[in-house]
Amino acid sequence: MRRLAFFLLFMWTSLILWSQVEFTASSNVISVPVGQSFSITYLLKGANPETFTKPSFNGFRLIGQQSYTGGGSFQIIINNQVVNDGGGENRWIFSLQAVKEGTFTIGPAKVKAGGQVYSSNSVEITVTKGGNAVANNNSPQNNSSKNSSTQTKNTNNEYAYLTATPDKNSVFVGEPVIVSYRIYTKVDISQYGVDKTESMDGFWIEDLVSPSSQAKTWNETINGEVYLVGEIRKIALYPQNTGTYTIPALDVEAILQIPNQEANNPFDFFNKFFSDPFGSDPFKGIGSTQEKRILSSTPISINVKPLPEHGKPESFENAVGDFDASIKINKKRCLTGEGLILKLTVTGQGNLMLIDAPELEVPPGLKVYDPETNDDFSININGINGIREFEYMLVPEIAGNYKLGPWEFSWFNPQTGRYETQEFDAINLKVAKGSGSGPSSGTNEVKQDIRYIHEKSPSRVMLLEFMFSTVFWIFFSLIWLAFFIILYFMRKHIKLRSNLNEFKMKMAMRVAKNRLKKANKFSKEGKENEFFQELSHAMWLYITDKFTVPISDLSVDNVKETLLSNGIEEDLALRFTEILHACDFARFAPVSDKGNMKDLYDKASKLIVDVQTGTK
C-alpha cells in the first residue's frame, strides 16, 4: 500500500512539473578569444517540440550542431519497461567559432510546442584578441558536473555496478567509437533511471539502441560470482578532431531489492534459477529491502588519430568508412535550356551524415547548380549505414558535344588503414539547339531570291471594286495599327536592352517570381521538402541572374560579400543570408523549421522586392 501511494505521488508530481514549459539559452563561456570554439545550448523543458528555429549567429562561424531528447534528464524504467524517457526535456547544441573581436549578442531562438511559440533569452558573448576563455559558471553545461559531484554515489558494488565499454580506445578522425553501458547485478532491480550524458565537444553522437526497447540481458561469471548483465544503452561517437578525449561517466539511479539476511524466503531457491532482475516478478520484494543507489561508470579515455597524409588523394574530403559510389545521368541527348539530373550515390557504412557534396567540374557551356542531398540511413548496433545521394542539376546553354568527367570519389577505410578511390568514366553528352532563346546553333535558312510569277493579272474590274471600299479601308487601318503597335513594343524592347542593368533586373525578377509561385504551390500542398528546395533555388538563381555571378562562385559564406559588393545594403544582405540558412537548416537538421513555410515565403518575397528597390 505504501509503495502504491509513493508511486501515485511520484506520477502526480511529474504531471505538475510537466505542465511548466521552459525554453532557455545558455553558453558554456561568457568570453572567448578569436579562433576558439565554444557551444551554446537551447533547452526546452516540459513540452515536446513541433518546430525549432535557430537564430542568426552573426560574428561566429557555425562548425557543428546536434539535437537530442531527454538530455540531462532521467529515463525511468520499471520492470524493464520505459515509463518516462525524459520527453519533457529537449536540447539543441550548436558549436561556434569566434572569428572577430567585439561583443556580440546572439538573438533568441524560437520553438513551437503545443501550438504555441516560445522564445528563448538572448546570449551575449565577448570575443577578445587573445588570452583564455572565461567559463560561464551559471551555465547548466558547466554546472552539470558540479551538481553531479554533490550527489552521493554509492561505490559499494557488492550487489550491482555499472560499466562503460568502448569497442576500441584508439580511432581515426571520423571513425566511430561504439560505447556499451551495462549494469551487472546479483539482485532484483525494480526501477532505474538513466541520466543521459551531456554533449561531448568534438564528437557527433548517435544512439544505436532505442531508449524504449527492453534491455538486452545475459549471464556472466566474474570471480566465481554469477551476474545478470543488462545492456541499458549503446551509442556511437564520431570524432571530428584529433587529440585525447575523455568520455564522461554515466550515472544511473537504481532501486535495488537487497535481500534480508535474517529473512527466510521459501521461494529463494527457485528465484535463483527463474528470477529476472530486470523483469516483472509478482513475488519480487518478498524478504528484501528497497535501497536507492547511484551506479556510475568509469570515464573513458579515447585517442583520436589524424588521418594519414601519405597516399591521400586530391579528391578526398572527409568520408571515413567502407563505401561504394556510382554516378549516372538521366539522359545523354538534350536541347539547350533543358535540365539534366546527374546523381552521385554513396552507399556503405561510416560517417555518411558528415559527407559533403563534392564539387564536380563541368566544361564551359553547361550551368551547374548546387546539389540536393537525399538520405536513406539505418542505425544498427554497429553504427550508421545506408545511402547518401547528391543530385546535381545541369543546364546546357550552348549546343554542341560535351565530355563530362572523368571524376573521382575517395574515402578512408579505417579497417584497412588506406585510402580508396572510386573512378567514374567520362560521360558523352550531345546538346542540340532548342527552340528557346540562346546562342545560335548554326542552322541554315532557305532563302528564295525569285519567287513564282503569275502569268495572268487580276481582273481590273475586281481591283476597282476592292479599291477604296469599306473592306479596303478596314484592312488598310489594321495594317497601320499593327505597324505602330509593333513599332512601339520594338522601341520599348530596344530601350530596355540598351539599359543592361534594368534588363537584368526585370529578367531576374521574372525568374524569381515564377520560382516563388512554384514554392507557394508546394507550401499549399504541404510538400515541405519540395517547398524549401524550390525557395532556396529561387534565392540563389535571383542572385546569379541579377548580378551575373556564376552559381559555382557562390556559397552561404560569401553571399553576403557578393551582395554588398553589388551595392546592396548590409541589412538586406543579412536578411538574405538568414533566409538561405533557414532553408538549409529546415532541409537537413534533425529538428527543422518546416512549420513556418508561409512566414518564410512572405519574408523571401518581400526581401526580393526590397533588394530590387534597394540597389544603389
DRENLUMVO-978118 format. One line per field, with one value per residue (C-alpha): residue number from 0; x, y, z. Coordinates in nm, 2 decimals. Layout:
// DRENLUMVO-978118
i	[NUM  ...]
x	[X  ...]
y	[Y  ...]
z	[Z  ...]
//
This chain:
// DRENLUMVO-978118
i	[0  1  2  3  4  5  6  7  8  9  10  11  12  13  14  15  16  17  18  19  20  21  22  23  24  25  26  27  28  29  30  31  32  33  34  35  36  37  38  39  40  41  42  43  44  45  46  47  48  49  50  51  52  53  54  55  56  57  58  59  60  61  62  63  64  65  66  67  68  69  70  71  72  73  74  75  76  77  78  79  80  81  82  83  84  85  86  87  88  89  90  91  92  93  94  95  96  97  98  99  100  101  102  103  104  105  106  107  108  109  110  111  112  113  114  115  116  117  118  119  120  121  122  123  124  125  126  127  128  129  130  131  132  133  134  135  136  137  138  139  140  141  142  143  144  145  146  147  148  149  150  151  152  153  154  155  156  157  158  159  160  161  162  163  164  165  166  167  168  169  170  171  172  173  174  175  176  177  178  179  180  181  182  183  184  185  186  187  188  189  190  191  192  193  194  195  196  197  198  199  200  201  202  203  204  205  206  207  208  209  210  211  212  213  214  215  216  217  218  219  220  221  222  223  224  225  226  227  228  229  230  231  232  233  234  235  236  237  238  239  240  241  242  243  244  245  246  247  248  249  250  251  252  253  254  255  256  257  258  259  260  261  262  263  264  265  266  267  268  269  270  271  272  273  274  275  276  277  278  279  280  281  282  283  284  285  286  287  288  289  290  291  292  293  294  295  296  297  298  299  300  301  302  303  304  305  306  307  308  309  310  311  312  313  314  315  316  317  318  319  320  321  322  323  324  325  326  327  328  329  330  331  332  333  334  335  336  337  338  339  340  341  342  343  344  345  346  347  348  349  350  351  352  353  354  355  356  357  358  359  360  361  362  363  364  365  366  367  368  369  370  371  372  373  374  375  376  377  378  379  380  381  382  383  384  385  386  387  388  389  390  391  392  393  394  395  396  397  398  399  400  401  402  403  404  405  406  407  408  409  410  411  412  413  414  415  416  417  418  419  420  421  422  423  424  425  426  427  428  429  430  431  432  433  434  435  436  437  438  439  440  441  442  443  444  445  446  447  448  449  450  451  452  453  454  455  456  457  458  459  460  461  462  463  464  465  466  467  468  469  470  471  472  473  474  475  476  477  478  479  480  481  482  483  484  485  486  487  488  489  490  491  492  493  494  495  496  497  498  499  500  501  502  503  504  505  506  507  508  509  510  511  512  513  514  515  516  517  518  519  520  521  522  523  524  525  526  527  528  529  530  531  532  533  534  535  536  537  538  539  540  541  542  543  544  545  546  547  548  549  550  551  552  553  554  555  556  557  558  559  560  561  562  563  564  565  566  567  568  569  570  571  572  573  574  575  576  577  578  579  580  581  582  583  584  585  586  587  588  589  590  591  592  593  594  595  596  597  598  599  600  601  602  603  604  605  606  607  608  609  610  611  612  613  614  615]
x	[0.00  0.28  0.46  0.14  0.09  0.45  0.41  0.09  0.26  0.55  0.33  0.13  0.44  0.57  0.25  0.28  0.64  0.54  0.29  0.56  0.72  1.07  1.28  1.62  1.96  2.30  2.66  2.95  3.16  3.10  3.43  3.64  3.95  3.94  3.97  3.85  3.53  3.25  2.90  2.55  2.27  1.89  1.70  1.32  1.16  0.80  0.69  0.76  0.88  0.70  0.94  1.27  1.41  1.77  1.89  2.15  2.50  2.64  3.01  3.06  3.12  2.88  3.11  2.87  2.52  2.32  1.99  1.86  1.57  1.60  1.95  2.04  1.71  1.62  1.49  1.27  1.24  1.01  1.02  1.22  0.95  1.02  0.76  0.94  1.21  1.28  1.04  1.00  1.35  1.50  1.83  1.98  2.35  2.55  2.93  3.05  3.39  3.48  3.60  3.65  3.68  3.39  3.08  2.81  2.45  2.31  1.94  1.66  1.57  1.21  1.04  0.68  0.53  0.17  0.05  0.23  0.56  0.82  1.13  1.45  1.66  1.95  2.31  2.59  2.95  3.26  3.54  3.89  4.21  4.39  4.40  4.19  3.82  3.61  3.37  3.01  2.96  2.58  2.56  2.38  2.66  2.92  2.70  2.61  2.95  2.92  2.57  2.66  2.96  2.73  2.52  2.60  2.73  2.74  3.06  2.97  2.94  2.86  2.52  2.53  2.76  2.77  3.04  3.11  3.28  3.42  3.48  3.82  4.02  4.22  4.05  4.10  3.91  3.56  3.59  3.31  3.36  3.08  3.03  2.81  2.67  2.59  2.45  2.60  2.36  2.31  1.98  1.65  1.63  1.27  1.35  1.64  1.68  1.94  2.10  2.19  2.53  2.59  2.70  3.07  3.27  3.45  3.20  2.89  2.66  2.41  2.20  2.22  1.96  1.61  1.55  1.21  1.34  1.40  1.74  1.93  2.03  2.27  2.46  2.83  3.05  3.31  3.55  3.33  3.01  2.72  2.59  2.30  2.41  2.17  2.28  2.08  2.24  2.46  2.59  2.82  3.07  3.21  3.52  3.56  3.91  4.23  4.35  4.28  3.93  3.75  3.40  3.24  3.08  2.72  2.51  2.22  1.99  1.86  1.63  1.78  1.60  1.86  1.78  1.73  1.99  1.75  1.45  1.37  1.21  1.07  1.09  1.46  1.59  1.36  1.43  1.80  1.71  1.40  1.41  1.49  1.63  1.52  1.18  0.84  0.80  0.48  0.69  0.96  1.03  0.94  1.22  1.41  1.46  1.45  1.77  1.83  2.18  2.36  2.56  2.84  3.05  3.42  3.52  3.68  3.99  3.98  4.28  4.18  4.45  4.48  4.42  4.75  4.89  5.07  4.86  4.58  4.41  4.32  3.95  3.93  3.71  3.60  3.44  3.56  3.42  3.36  3.18  3.09  3.00  2.83  2.74  2.47  2.29  1.92  1.98  2.28  2.09  1.90  1.83  1.97  1.79  1.67  1.76  1.96  2.00  2.34  2.33  2.63  2.53  2.74  2.65  2.80  2.88  3.06  3.02  2.76  2.58  2.90  2.99  2.97  2.87  3.19  3.24  3.20  3.38  3.19  3.30  3.21  2.86  2.70  2.55  2.56  2.35  2.41  2.32  2.02  2.11  1.88  1.95  1.83  2.00  1.96  2.10  2.22  2.44  2.75  2.68  2.51  2.48  2.27  2.27  2.36  2.27  2.36  2.15  2.32  2.11  2.29  2.15  2.32  2.34  2.53  2.47  2.75  2.91  3.04  3.26  3.16  3.43  3.61  3.56  3.67  3.53  3.77  3.73  3.95  3.88  3.99  3.97  4.25  4.42  4.43  4.25  4.03  3.91  3.62  3.68  3.40  3.43  3.36  3.00  2.95  2.66  2.51  2.32  2.11  1.98  1.65  1.35  1.40  1.64  2.01  2.32  2.27  2.34  2.42  2.10  2.06  1.77  1.64  1.63  1.44  1.55  1.30  0.95  0.69  0.53  0.17  0.11  -0.24  -0.31  -0.60  -0.92  -0.92  -1.29  -1.23  -0.94  -1.15  -1.43  -1.19  -1.01  -1.15  -1.42  -1.51  -1.32  -1.02  -1.02  -1.06  -0.78  -0.56  -0.63  -0.55  -0.22  -0.11  -0.24  -0.04  0.26  0.25  0.19  0.49  0.70  0.60  0.70  1.02  1.13  1.05  1.24  1.54  1.54  1.52  1.80  2.01  1.98  2.16  2.10  1.73  1.70  1.88  1.67  1.35  1.46  1.59  1.26  1.06  1.25  1.23  0.85  0.80  1.00  0.83  0.50  0.60  0.73  0.40  0.22  0.43  0.35  -0.02  0.01  0.21  0.51  0.77  1.10  1.00  0.90  1.23  1.43  1.24  1.26  1.64  1.68  1.48  1.70  2.02  1.91  1.79  2.15  2.32  2.08  2.06  2.43  2.57  2.76  2.84  2.65  2.97  3.13  2.85  2.82  2.64  2.97  3.03  2.68  2.68  3.00  2.86  2.55  2.75  2.99  2.69  2.55  2.30  2.26  2.40  2.06  1.92  2.23  2.19  1.82  1.92  2.17  1.93  1.67  1.93  2.04  1.68  1.61  1.93  1.85  1.49  1.60  1.89  1.87  1.73  1.46  1.37  1.16  0.91  0.60  0.67  0.66  0.42  0.62  0.94  0.78  0.64  0.99  1.16  0.90  0.94  1.32  1.34  1.13  1.34  1.66  1.52  1.44  1.75  2.02  2.24]
y	[0.00  0.24  0.16  0.23  0.56  0.66  0.57  0.78  1.07  1.05  1.04  1.34  1.54  1.46  1.58  1.92  1.96  1.86  2.14  2.41  2.49  2.65  2.75  2.89  2.95  2.93  2.93  2.75  3.07  3.44  3.54  3.37  3.45  3.48  3.13  2.93  2.73  2.71  2.58  2.73  2.52  2.57  2.38  2.31  2.16  2.05  2.01  1.82  2.05  2.07  2.30  2.48  2.80  2.88  3.24  3.41  3.36  3.68  3.72  3.35  3.05  2.75  2.44  2.18  2.11  1.83  1.78  1.51  1.44  1.37  1.51  1.55  1.40  1.06  0.77  0.58  0.21  -0.01  -0.38  -0.33  -0.10  0.26  0.48  0.82  0.87  1.23  1.36  1.68  1.79  1.86  2.02  2.18  2.23  2.44  2.46  2.80  2.96  3.32  3.50  3.86  4.08  4.26  4.20  4.01  3.93  3.60  3.66  3.43  3.10  3.00  2.67  2.57  2.33  2.25  2.50  2.79  2.96  3.02  3.24  3.19  3.45  3.62  3.54  3.79  3.68  3.89  3.79  3.90  3.92  3.67  3.51  3.23  3.17  3.27  3.00  3.07  2.94  2.98  2.76  2.43  2.28  2.38  2.32  1.97  1.83  2.03  1.91  1.55  1.57  1.68  1.37  1.08  0.80  0.45  0.29  -0.04  -0.28  -0.58  -0.62  -0.41  -0.19  -0.01  -0.03  0.17  -0.05  0.10  -0.13  0.05  0.32  0.45  0.56  0.78  1.11  1.01  0.65  0.57  0.45  0.22  0.25  0.00  0.08  -0.23  -0.30  -0.60  -0.72  -1.01  -0.88  -0.76  -0.40  -0.28  0.06  0.26  0.60  0.67  1.01  1.07  1.22  1.58  1.66  1.60  1.86  1.70  1.41  1.35  1.13  0.87  0.64  0.29  0.13  0.28  0.41  0.24  -0.10  -0.36  -0.41  -0.70  -0.94  -1.24  -1.41  -1.37  -1.53  -1.29  -1.40  -1.70  -1.49  -1.51  -1.17  -1.09  -0.83  -0.57  -0.35  -0.04  0.20  0.19  0.49  0.57  0.86  1.00  1.21  1.53  1.65  1.49  1.46  1.27  1.30  1.18  1.04  1.14  0.89  0.79  0.79  0.55  0.59  0.24  0.09  -0.24  -0.52  -0.61  -0.95  -0.95  -1.18  -1.29  -1.34  -1.69  -1.68  -2.02  -1.93  -1.82  -2.15  -2.12  -1.75  -1.82  -2.00  -1.83  -1.47  -1.19  -0.89  -0.66  -0.82  -0.84  -1.08  -1.09  -1.22  -0.95  -0.77  -1.07  -1.10  -0.79  -0.42  -0.15  0.06  0.35  0.37  0.57  0.35  0.53  0.42  0.50  0.78  0.66  0.80  0.79  0.88  1.02  1.00  1.22  1.06  0.98  1.22  0.96  0.84  1.10  1.16  1.51  1.41  1.31  1.53  1.38  1.04  0.77  0.42  0.14  0.28  0.23  0.51  0.55  0.82  0.83  1.09  1.08  1.14  1.18  1.38  1.70  2.06  2.38  2.51  2.16  2.05  1.73  1.54  1.40  1.17  1.08  0.79  0.69  0.36  0.18  0.22  0.51  0.88  0.92  1.21  1.41  1.36  1.69  1.71  1.72  1.99  1.85  2.04  2.07  2.21  2.57  2.60  2.40  2.56  2.35  2.43  2.34  1.97  1.85  1.59  1.28  1.04  0.69  0.58  0.29  0.26  -0.07  -0.19  -0.13  0.23  0.40  0.26  0.34  0.58  0.95  1.08  1.41  1.54  1.80  1.99  2.08  2.32  2.33  2.69  2.63  2.35  2.10  1.78  1.77  1.53  1.52  1.39  1.18  1.22  1.05  0.99  0.90  0.78  0.65  0.29  0.25  -0.12  -0.14  0.19  0.30  0.55  0.41  0.58  0.51  0.63  0.73  0.71  1.02  1.08  1.20  1.45  1.57  1.90  2.03  2.38  2.43  2.64  2.89  3.18  3.12  3.12  3.02  2.66  2.75  2.64  2.73  2.92  2.87  3.19  3.25  3.54  3.49  3.36  3.23  3.49  3.45  3.46  3.61  3.95  4.01  4.13  4.51  4.52  4.33  4.56  4.87  4.72  4.65  4.98  5.24  5.01  4.97  4.64  4.82  5.10  4.85  4.64  4.95  5.08  4.74  4.72  5.07  4.99  4.67  4.85  5.12  4.86  4.65  4.97  5.07  4.74  4.71  5.06  4.97  4.64  4.81  5.07  4.81  4.61  4.92  4.97  4.65  4.69  4.74  4.45  4.21  4.34  4.27  3.92  3.83  3.94  3.74  3.42  3.47  3.53  3.21  3.00  3.17  3.09  2.73  2.73  2.87  2.59  2.33  2.51  2.49  2.12  2.05  1.93  2.06  1.93  2.05  2.39  2.46  2.33  2.55  2.86  2.81  2.77  3.09  3.29  3.15  3.20  3.55  3.65  3.48  3.63  3.98  4.03  3.79  3.59  3.22  2.99  2.79  3.11  3.15  2.99  3.06  3.20  3.46  3.55  3.85  3.99  3.94  4.14  4.42  4.44  4.49  4.79  4.61  4.75  4.54  4.49  4.34  4.12  3.99  3.91  3.73  3.50  3.43  3.30  3.08  2.95  2.88  2.69  2.47  2.41  2.32  2.06  1.89  1.95  1.68  1.92  2.16  2.47  2.32  2.47  2.83  2.79  3.07  3.31  3.22  3.26  3.61  3.71  3.59  3.77  4.10  4.06  4.03  4.34  4.53  4.42  4.54  4.88  4.89  4.87  5.18]
z	[0.00  0.09  -0.24  -0.44  -0.26  -0.33  -0.70  -0.73  -0.56  -0.79  -1.10  -0.97  -0.91  -1.26  -1.42  -1.23  -1.34  -1.70  -1.73  -1.67  -2.01  -2.00  -2.31  -2.22  -2.39  -2.23  -2.33  -2.17  -2.18  -2.14  -2.31  -2.57  -2.78  -3.15  -3.32  -3.02  -3.03  -2.77  -2.75  -2.70  -2.58  -2.62  -2.36  -2.37  -2.06  -2.01  -2.37  -2.70  -2.98  -3.32  -3.49  -3.39  -3.55  -3.47  -3.45  -3.67  -3.53  -3.67  -3.58  -3.54  -3.76  -3.72  -3.71  -3.57  -3.44  -3.28  -3.10  -2.88  -2.65  -2.28  -2.24  -1.87  -1.75  -1.62  -1.82  -1.58  -1.63  -1.41  -1.46  -1.78  -1.93  -2.01  -1.83  -1.87  -2.13  -2.05  -2.31  -2.11  -2.20  -2.54  -2.63  -2.94  -2.92  -3.16  -3.18  -3.28  -3.35  -3.28  -3.59  -3.49  -3.18  -3.02  -2.81  -2.99  -2.89  -3.02  -3.06  -2.92  -3.08  -3.13  -3.07  -3.13  -2.88  -2.81  -3.07  -2.90  -3.00  -2.72  -2.75  -2.56  -2.40  -2.58  -2.51  -2.50  -2.59  -2.57  -2.82  -2.72  -2.93  -2.71  -2.37  -2.23  -2.24  -1.93  -1.83  -1.76  -1.41  -1.43  -1.74  -1.69  -1.91  -1.66  -1.35  -1.45  -1.34  -1.01  -0.94  -1.01  -0.78  -0.49  -0.52  -0.30  -0.52  -0.36  -0.47  -0.30  -0.59  -0.38  -0.54  -0.87  -1.06  -1.40  -1.67  -1.99  -2.25  -2.58  -2.88  -2.92  -2.74  -3.04  -3.36  -3.67  -3.72  -3.84  -3.73  -3.48  -3.12  -3.00  -2.63  -2.44  -2.09  -1.89  -1.54  -1.36  -1.08  -0.84  -0.71  -0.85  -0.98  -0.96  -1.12  -1.27  -1.42  -1.69  -1.65  -2.01  -2.07  -2.18  -2.53  -2.59  -2.78  -3.07  -3.12  -3.33  -3.11  -3.23  -3.01  -3.15  -2.92  -2.88  -2.53  -2.53  -2.61  -2.34  -2.20  -2.36  -2.08  -2.04  -1.76  -1.69  -1.42  -1.27  -0.99  -0.93  -0.89  -1.13  -1.25  -1.47  -1.73  -1.88  -2.17  -2.10  -2.36  -2.66  -2.85  -3.15  -3.11  -3.44  -3.35  -3.55  -3.43  -3.33  -2.97  -2.65  -2.52  -2.21  -2.23  -1.90  -1.66  -1.69  -1.37  -1.32  -1.01  -0.93  -0.67  -0.56  -0.38  -0.11  0.05  0.42  0.59  0.86  0.63  0.53  0.19  0.09  -0.28  -0.26  -0.40  -0.71  -0.76  -0.80  -1.12  -1.26  -1.14  -1.39  -1.20  -1.49  -1.55  -1.39  -1.09  -0.87  -0.57  -0.61  -0.28  -0.05  0.21  0.08  0.14  -0.12  -0.14  -0.38  -0.52  -0.78  -1.01  -1.20  -1.49  -1.52  -1.76  -2.08  -2.25  -2.63  -2.85  -3.19  -3.45  -3.76  -4.10  -4.27  -4.52  -4.72  -5.01  -4.95  -5.30  -5.40  -5.43  -5.06  -4.85  -4.51  -4.59  -4.34  -4.36  -4.61  -4.91  -5.27  -5.51  -5.85  -6.09  -6.36  -6.57  -6.66  -7.04  -7.28  -7.55  -7.49  -7.61  -7.49  -7.19  -7.09  -6.74  -6.67  -6.35  -6.25  -5.95  -5.73  -5.49  -5.19  -5.01  -4.72  -4.35  -4.19  -4.13  -4.41  -4.24  -4.24  -4.61  -4.81  -5.17  -5.39  -5.64  -5.99  -6.26  -6.59  -6.93  -7.03  -7.18  -6.90  -6.60  -6.28  -5.97  -5.60  -5.54  -5.34  -5.08  -5.02  -4.73  -4.65  -4.33  -4.10  -3.75  -3.60  -3.32  -3.54  -3.64  -3.94  -4.28  -4.59  -4.88  -4.93  -5.28  -5.43  -5.72  -5.95  -6.20  -6.53  -6.78  -7.13  -7.26  -7.59  -7.84  -7.90  -7.79  -7.43  -7.23  -6.86  -6.63  -6.56  -6.18  -5.86  -5.51  -5.23  -4.88  -4.59  -4.48  -4.11  -4.14  -4.40  -4.29  -4.66  -4.88  -5.15  -5.47  -5.70  -6.05  -6.29  -6.67  -6.87  -7.00  -7.36  -7.38  -7.71  -7.70  -7.99  -8.04  -7.86  -7.97  -7.69  -7.66  -7.66  -7.88  -8.24  -8.33  -8.69  -8.85  -9.22  -9.35  -9.71  -9.90  -10.22  -10.44  -10.72  -10.65  -10.89  -11.12  -11.21  -11.58  -11.55  -11.40  -11.16  -11.32  -11.35  -11.25  -10.93  -10.84  -10.90  -10.68  -10.40  -10.41  -10.17  -10.05  -9.68  -9.66  -9.82  -9.55  -9.27  -9.40  -9.45  -9.10  -8.94  -9.12  -8.99  -8.64  -8.63  -8.76  -8.49  -8.21  -8.33  -8.36  -8.00  -7.85  -8.05  -7.94  -7.58  -7.60  -7.77  -7.50  -7.23  -7.37  -7.41  -7.03  -6.93  -6.56  -6.59  -6.83  -6.59  -6.31  -6.49  -6.61  -6.26  -6.11  -6.36  -6.29  -5.91  -5.93  -6.12  -5.88  -5.58  -5.73  -5.76  -5.40  -5.28  -5.46  -5.27  -4.95  -5.01  -5.10  -4.77  -4.96  -4.72  -4.87  -5.22  -5.08  -4.91  -5.21  -5.45  -5.23  -5.19  -5.57  -5.62  -5.39  -5.55  -5.91  -5.83  -5.73  -6.02  -6.28  -6.13  -6.07  -6.34  -6.08  -6.17  -5.93  -5.87  -5.72  -5.46  -5.12  -4.79  -4.66  -4.94  -5.04  -4.81  -4.95  -5.31  -5.23  -5.05  -5.35  -5.58  -5.38  -5.16  -4.81  -4.52  -4.36  -4.68  -4.72  -4.37  -4.43  -4.75  -4.57  -4.28  -4.53  -4.70  -4.36  -4.26  -4.58  -4.54  -4.17  -4.24  -4.51  -4.32  -3.95  -3.72  -3.59  -3.87  -3.91  -4.15  -3.98  -4.08  -4.46  -4.52  -4.29  -4.47  -4.81  -4.72  -4.60  -4.92  -5.14  -4.96  -4.95  -5.33  -5.37  -5.12  -5.30  -5.63  -5.49  -5.27  -5.54  -5.53]
//
